Amino acid sequence: MGKITEKELLTFTKSVYYLLNGKISLIDTLTIVSQNYKSEMKNKILKTKAQIEQGVPLTKAFYKMVQEREFLEMIKIGEQTGNLELVFKNLYQKYEFNQKIKKDIIGLSIYPVTVIVTAIIIVAILLKFVVPKFVSIYSDIGQDLPKITKTVINMSKIFDKYWIAFFGAMVFIYFLFFYFKKKNEEDFEKFFLKLRIIGKMYKDICVLNFTRNMYSLTNTNISFVKSLEMCSNSKSNVLNKELKKIISKIEKGESIQKSFKNTTFFDAEYRSFLTIGERTGKMEISFFNLNEIYYERVNEKIKWFLKMFEPFSIIFIGILIGGIIFSVMLPIFKMGEML
């Protein structure tokens, strides 16, 4: 049974939201939405509908269709609050945002990725075919070569001899990286969070998802602690641990503002909004405002990062290829100076 893609989840959750918003029951909604699909996806929706009709809890019924943890947590929230409409609205907005970001990433990264791939091919050609030609020329002349030229020549010899092993090692490292990441997700995430630019961006995305979920919960009058408990099963292991500590502090009588202090994810600005919500008793308004702020912030940061990546990739490639060409041509330049 194939896994449902995020794009399919976007169209599904969006359709369900609009029908629920039109006051159509969930059973009828799933029947109508299933008609938009064929084969496997349609069967999954109809099986989910059949289980709901049999009285199976929504979380369990939707598990047959989607195994994504955050999706199921949101369905659980909707089931407990009776506000499935808001839950599906938040889900489709989340997937829509993710798809928009992916589209921007693909659009903005096509050029630099093309340049990088081209550069790798050019470097491989230079080391495999061009540099050896210069080696034979310099060996005939018997000229003493600069250190940088010797280094590039040695690299060329190694690459010529072991190029298959080199590309094999790259593939092995690629899969080893993802295997290590899967086995050590929390350690990898802690390291990732320490990275200056990418780590901050990742942290803001986690906070945005948390804030969106908290807005959904507090807007349906679920207690603050219960809302935190429901949000402590996100994809971020570090955030989940911090939320459990926050819950423990609040249950011991500490204020919300103090409970969120000294955490990795929540800065002073975030805590100030929570303080306002705690004083006014309108936490849903605070989370709504934070959701708007972080949505814009994440959107702008991703666009900025991708725009900066393009010129830096060109500069890096220029230095790499230019360095190789300069090193093999340097002895010729020196010969010209001696004439």
N, C-alpha and C positions, 0 to 999 in steps of 0.2 A: 504494500500500500504506500503510494507516494506521499511525500510530505507537502503540505500546502505552503505555497510561497507567500511572502509578505505582500506581494502585489495582489494575489488572490484574496488574502485576508482584508486588504483595503477595500476591494470592491464588495466583498461579502458584508463586512461590518458597516460600510456606508449604506448599502441597500437596506440592511436590517434596521439601521437607525432611522432612515427616512420613513419606512413603513411603520415602525413603532411610534414615531412622532405623529403619524397620521392616525394614531389610536387603533391600529390593527393588532390583534393578539399575536403572541409569539408563534403559536402553532401555524396560524394563517400566514404570518410573515415568512416563516421557513418554507412553507409550501410555494409561495409566490417566488421567493428568491431562488429556490431550486430550479425553477423553469429557465433561469438565465444561464444555467450550466449544463454540461453534458457529461456522460459517463461517470468517472470516479468522484469528482467533486459533487455532482448531483446526488449520487448514492450516499455520500457521507452526510450531506445535509438532511436527506430523507431519513437516514438511520437515526440521526440526532433527534429529529422531530418525533419519530416513532417511540424513542426512549422517553422523551418528555411526556408524551401522551400516556405512557405506561406508569408515570409517576416517579421516574428516576430523577434525582437531583440534577439541576442544570449543569453543575461543574462536572459531574460524572458523565452526563449525556454528551456534553461538548468535548470531553476528553477523547471520545471515539473519532472526533473530527479534527481537533487541534490539540497538539501536545505542548504548545508553547506555555511556559509557566506563568508569565505575566498576563497572558490572555485569560487563562483559567482563573487566576486570582481576581481579575476584574469581573469575570462572570460570577464568581463567588460573592463579590461585593454587591453586584446587581441583584443576586438571588436573596441576599440577606436584607437589603434595603428596599427591595421591590421597585428599584428605579433602573431597570434595564435600559431604558431609553438613553439616559445620561451616560451609562457605562459604554454603550455602543457608540455614542457620539465621541467620547474620549478615545475609544479604541481606534475609530476610523481617523480621527485627527492625528493620533500618534503615528499610525501607518502612513498617512498622507504626508506628514512631516518627514518621516524616514525616507519615503520614496522621493520626495522633493530633494532632500539632501543627497541621496544616491545619484539622482539625475544631475544635480549640480556638480558632484564629484566626477562623474563620468565625463560630463561636458567640458569641465575645466582641466581635467587630467589627460584628455586625449592627446593634446599637443606635447606636453612634457614627457608622457610615457612613450610616445612615438619617437621623440628625440632620444630618450634614454636607450630604447631598444636599438635604434639605429646606431647610437654611439657604441653599444656593446658589440654589435656586428662589425663596426669599423675597427674597433680596438682588436677584435679577434683576427680580422684580416691583416691588420698591421703587424701583429705579433707572429702570425702564421706565415705570411708571404712577403711582406715588405721589408721588415727588419732583417730576416736572413739574407736578403739581397745585399744590404749594406754591410753585413758581416763579412761576406765574401769579398766585397770591394775593399774594406779596411784591412782584411788579412793579407790581400795582395800588396797593398801599399806598405804595410808594416808600421803604421803610425800608432803611437801610444794614445790610447783612447781615454777621454775623461771618465770619471767615476760614474756619472749619471748615464753615460752611453753604455758602459759595461753592465750596469744594473739592468737596463732595458734589454740588452742583448741576452743576458742570463735569463730574464723573464721570458723572452721569446723562445729560448731553447727548452725551458721547462714546459712552457705552454705547448710547443710543437710536439714534445714527447708525451705529455700527459693530458692533452686537451679533452679527451674522452672522460678521463677520471675527474678532471676539473668540473665539467658540466654535471657529471654524475654526483659529485660531492655537493654541488649547489642544490640539486634536487633532493638529496638526502638531508641536507641541513634544513631545507624548507619544510619537509615533512617532520623532521625531528623537532623543529621549533614548535609546530602546532601540537605535536604529541606531548611535549614538555608543558606547553601552555594548558592543555586539557588536564594533565595530571597535577599541575601546581597552579590552579587558577587564581587562588588568593594571593600567593607570593608574586605572581606575574602582575596582578592588578595593583598591588602595592608599589612595585617597581614602576609600572606604567604611570601611576598617579604622581610620582616624583619628577617625571619629565616636565620640563618647564612649560612648553606650549601645548603639546598634545595631551599631556596629563591634565592640564587645566580645562581643555576642551572636553575631554572625557568626563571629568568631574561635573561640569556644567550640564552635560547631557543626562547624567545620572540624576542630578538634582531636578532637572526639568521633568523627567519621568515621574520621580517621587512627588513633586509638587502637583502635577496633573492628577495623579491618583488621589492625593490628599484632598484636593479640591472636590473631586467626585464624592468622596466619603463625607467630608465635613458639610457638604452642601445637602446631604440627605440625613443630617442630624445624628450621625453615628458619633459616639464619644471619641474624644481625641486619642485616648490610649488605644481603643479598639481599632481606630483608623491606622495608627502606627503599626499595630500588630499585623494588620492586613497588608501593609506596604513593606513589611520586613521579609519578603520572599521574592525580592527582585533579582535581576541577573548579576548585580554587584554584591559579591560576598562581603566586601569591606563595609559597604553602606548598610547591609543587613545587620552586621555585628554592632555597628554604631547605633542603629535604631533600637536594638534590643537593650543596649546600655541606657539610651534615652528613656525608654519605657520604664526601666527599673528605677531610674532617678525620679520620674514623675510619680510613680506609684509610692515612692518613699516620701512624697510631699514637696519636692523641689518644684520651682516655677518652670514653665516651658522655656523661657529665655535662658535660665541657668542650665537646664538639662541639655540644651542644644549647644552649649559652650564647649570649647576645646575639642571640636570634632574636625575630621578631615574635610567634610563636604559643606558644612554650613558656616558661612562667614558672618561678620558683624552686621552687614546689610540685611542678610536673610533673617537673622535673629531679631533685628529691629522691627521687621514686619510681623513676626510672630508675637512680639511684645505688644504691639498695637492690637492684634487680634485677641490676645489674652485679656487685655484691659477692657476692650469693648465687647467681648463675647461674640465677635464676628470673625471666627477663624476662616470661614469660607471666603470672605472678602480678601483677607490677607493672602490666602493661597491663590485666589484668582489673579491678584495683582502680581504676585511672584511668578505665576505661570506666564503672564504676558511679558514680564521683564526677561525671564530666562529664555523664552522662545526667541525673542529678538536677539538676545545676546549670543545664543548658540548659532543662530542663523548667520549673523554677521561674522562671527569668529571663523566658521567653516569657510565662508566665502573668502575672507581675508587670507586664511592659511593656504587655500588652493591657488589664489592669485600670486602669493609670495613664492609658492613652490615652483611655478613656471620659470621665472627669471633665474632663481637659484639653481634649478636643474640645468639650464642652459650654460650658466657660468661654470658649474662643476664639470660638465661634459667638455666644454671648451678647454678648461685647464687640463683635463685628462688626455684628450686627443692631442692638444697643442703640446703638452709635455712630452709625449712619446715622439712626435714629429721633430720637436726641437732637439731632443736628446740624440736622435740618430743623425740629424743634420749638423750638429755642433762640430764634429771633427772637420766637416767640409768647410764650415765657416772659418775655422781656425786655419785651415790650409790656405784659404783665400787671403787671410790677414798676413800670412808669411810670404806671399808672392809680391 
